[in-house]
Every structure is written in structure tokens, then in C-alpha cells.
Amino acid sequence: MTRLFGDVSVSVGDDHVATAEIRRPPDNFFDVALIASLADAYDWLDEQTSARVIVLCSEGKHFCAGADFTGRSERTGQMVASGGARELYDEAARLFEARIPVIAAVQGAAVGGGLGLACSADFRVAGSQARFCANFARLGLHHGFGLSVTLPAIVGQQPALDMLYTGRRVGGEEAARMGLADRLADAADPRAAAHELAADVAASSPLAVRSIRATIRADLAARVRQAMDRELAEQQILWRTADFAEGVRASAERRPPRFEGR
């Protein structure tokens, strides 16, 4: 049985592995509605006794390109202008409150907030052509989606600073070496490898896994909420700068930005 939550489809297999698929191909840009739909899907799966692990995946070329700063969509501009970023982060925080382990199957790009989404999962399985990028500074913007908490915890503070300061792309093999990807799949589509890992987790006692996870992640949701408050405050300042306007223009025009520090 497949259930729909907006642009997110959910199904649960006989092996107790649930699949939550984002359906906004090819880039799977997000907005408040998409993150809320994903959080609703997690809440529903929490109530299903047959679901023990969630494989988070996306339809199309990329796992998630974050918010759309390319100029091809009005969603991001509307979200910033309406104050929707606060609502977005409130919905994003719900993802960290889910009780079921999540394994992200990352194909193509996980960029900006898409990287934050991947880092909200317990594990990341990357395809051979995957690339991870915290491109915020290249847009003239402060990072968000709780990456202040999640990224250093996953890769260490210095590699996290490297990614955040430079906005460089990290390929699948490097991501595996630095711990950003827990498994590297040979194929471009990592779903099979992610499902294999999920099945291994699902074979353990679900009560024990949830108990262990609750201990290990303990105050993670609270720390992420606090971090998002700080991240959003910094973003609100930088949204008004000439550097951010230049970063967005450069992204839309596919050229290097020319920042002036104002």
C-alpha cells in the first residue's frame, strides 16, 4: 500500500522497511509544504507497527538541491518575503523528533538545505556520482537546517568548517572517507544499498533499536531547534545585503559571484 503526503509517497514492505520518496524531480527543491509533508509522513510511520526503518529517497536526478535560488521558481522568494523560513525550520525540526531510524539514499546532489536534510538522517548511503555541498557562503548566506549541530557531529569540526567556508563540492568517495556517507554504492542509484542497510537494522529488535536511538540522539531535536533559531537570525540579516543579491544573481547566471562585503 502506498500513501501520499503532498509530494511525498510512503510505503512499507514485508521486511519492515518503509520508503519515503520525495517526488519533485529532477532537483527536488523544497519549501515549507514539502518539509511539512515529509514530517507528516514520518509521524504516520511512527504509528505503524510494521515500520521499523525509513529509507528516505527522491525521484529524479538529485536527492535534494535545497531551496531554489536559481530563479526558475518563485517558491524561495515567496518564502523569504512572507517569513516562511521560520515555518520551514519549525517543520524541519519535526524530522529530528521522529522515533524511527532514517537512512538517506543520496543520488546526485545534496546541496544547501538538501545537505541539511541528508544530515537529519541516521545514515547516508551515497551513489557513485553523489555530491554534497554546503553552498551557503557562495550565496552570501548563513547556513541553515540545523547544520551547525549535525555536520560537525558527523564529519568533525574542521571538515565541517571547510565545507561551510568554501562551499566546495564533496564527491561520493571523499564523503565516504570523511564519514559523511556511511556506505558508498557502486551504482548511481543507491536505493538498493540503502535498503540493504535498512533491512539489517530492521532485523534487530525494534524496541531495542528505538531505545538505543533515543539515548544516542537524546537532546538532538532540542539542540537543532536552538541552532535553527540562531541560523535564521543570521540569515535574516544577510538576506538584506548586496552580497546575497549578488550570490543569487550569480547562481541564476551560472557564474562565479563577485562579492564586495556589503
C-alpha positions, 0 to 999 in steps of 0.5 A: 500500500502506498500513501501520499503526503503532498509530494511525498509517497510512503510505503512499507514492505514485508521486511519492515522497511518503509520508503519515503520518496520525495517526488519533485524531480529532477532537483527536488527543491523544497519549501515549507509544504514539502518539509511539512509533508515529509514530517507528516509522513514520518509521524504516520510511520511512527504509528505503524507497527510494521515500520521499523526503518525509513529509507528516505529517497527522491525521484529524479536526478538529485536527492535534494538541491535545497531551496531554489535560488536559481530563479526558475521558481518563485517558491524561495522568494515567496518564502523569504518575503512572507517569513516562511523560513521560520515555518520551514525550520519549525517543520524541519525540526519535526524530522529530528523528533521522529522515533524511527531510524532514517537512512538517506539514499543520496543520488546526485546532489545534496546541496544547501538545505538538501545537505541539511536534510541528508544530515537529519538522517541516521545514515547516508548511503551515497551513489557513485556520482553523489555530491554534497555541498554546503553552498551557503557562503557562495550565496552570501548566506548563513547556513541553515537546517540545523547544520551547525549541530549535525555536520560537525557531529558527523564529519568533525569540526574542521571538515565541517568548517571547510565545507561551510567556508568554501562551499566546495563540492564533496564527491561520493568517495571523499564523503565516504572517507570523511564519514559523511556517507556511511556506505558508498554504492557502486551504482548511481542509484543507491536505493538498493544499498540503502535498503540493504542497510535498512533491512539489517537494522530492521532485523534487530529488535525494534524496541531495542533499536528505538531505545538505543536511538533515543539515548544516542540522539537524546537532546538532538531535536532540542539542540537543532531547534536552538541552532535553527533559531540562531541560523535564521537570525543570521540569515535574516540579516544577510538576506538584506545585503548586496552580497546575497543579491549578488550570490543569487544573481550569480547562481541564476547566471551560472557564474562565479559571484563577485562579492564586495562585503556589503 
